[in-house]
Amino acid sequence: SALVVAADSHATLMAQRQAAAAATGGNGIDSMAVFADLQAAVAAFDPGATDLIDQLIAGQEEGGELTVKLAEARELLDNFNFGDAEPLLAEIGEGLQA
């Protein structure tokens, strides 16, 4: 019946979701993928970069070194200072990979 198929599908999706959450450190995002999108947005002077940086900030531990740098970059992007944000993002990228 359709109900059995839906129940099986739901169980499979939940298992995949839990595996994905474990792979992303439990914060629900793939930090490196979001960071790559952020770099592209900054390079394109896209104001949507602030939404991406907010996702990264939410995924970091509060008060950590990366969180502080992300907040600095967020401030630059708020002021449309994309040029100064790029070198800071390079430092952040190294920190995310560590």
C-alpha positions in Angstrom: 0.0 0.0 0.0 1.0 3.6 -0.4 1.3 4.0 3.4 3.9 1.3 3.6 5.9 2.9 0.8 5.7 6.3 2.5 6.8 4.9 5.8 9.8 3.0 4.3 10.8 6.2 2.3 10.6 8.3 5.5 12.8 5.9 7.4 15.4 5.9 4.7 15.3 9.7 4.5 15.7 10.1 8.2 18.7 7.7 8.2 20.3 9.7 5.4 19.6 13.0 7.3 21.2 11.6 10.5 24.3 10.5 8.5 24.6 13.9 6.8 24.3 15.7 10.2 27.1 13.5 11.6 29.3 14.3 8.6 28.8 18.1 9.0 29.7 18.1 12.7 26.0 18.1 13.8 25.4 21.8 12.9 23.3 20.8 9.9 25.4 22.6 7.3 28.4 21.7 5.1 30.6 24.5 6.2 33.0 24.1 3.3 30.2 24.2 0.7 28.6 27.3 2.4 32.1 28.9 2.5 32.7 28.2 -1.2 29.3 29.9 -1.9 30.3 32.8 0.3 33.6 33.3 -1.5 31.7 33.3 -4.9 29.1 35.8 -3.5 31.9 38.1 -2.2 33.7 37.9 -5.5 30.5 38.9 -7.3 29.7 41.7 -4.8 26.5 39.9 -4.0 24.7 41.4 -0.9 23.3 37.8 -0.2 26.8 37.0 1.1 25.6 38.2 4.6 23.0 35.3 4.7 25.8 32.8 3.9 28.1 34.3 6.6 25.3 34.1 9.1 24.9 30.4 8.4 28.6 29.9 9.0 28.5 32.0 12.2 25.6 29.9 13.5 27.6 26.7 12.9 30.6 27.8 14.9 31.2 27.7 18.6 30.4 31.0 20.4 33.5 33.1 21.1 35.8 30.9 19.1 38.5 32.5 16.9 36.7 31.7 13.7 33.5 33.1 15.0 35.3 36.4 15.8 36.8 36.5 12.3 33.4 35.7 10.7 31.8 38.5 12.7 34.5 40.9 11.4 33.9 39.8 7.9 30.1 40.2 8.4 30.7 43.8 9.5 32.7 44.5 6.4 30.0 42.9 4.2 27.3 44.9 6.0 29.2 48.0 4.8 29.6 46.6 1.3 33.3 46.5 1.8 33.8 43.4 -0.3 37.5 44.2 -1.1 38.6 44.1 2.5 36.5 41.0 3.3 38.3 38.8 0.7 41.6 38.6 2.5 39.8 37.9 5.8 37.8 35.2 4.1 41.1 33.6 3.0 42.2 33.3 6.7 38.7 32.0 7.6 39.0 29.3 4.9 42.2 28.1 6.4 40.6 27.9 9.8 37.6 26.0 8.5 39.8 23.4 6.8 41.9 22.8 10.0 
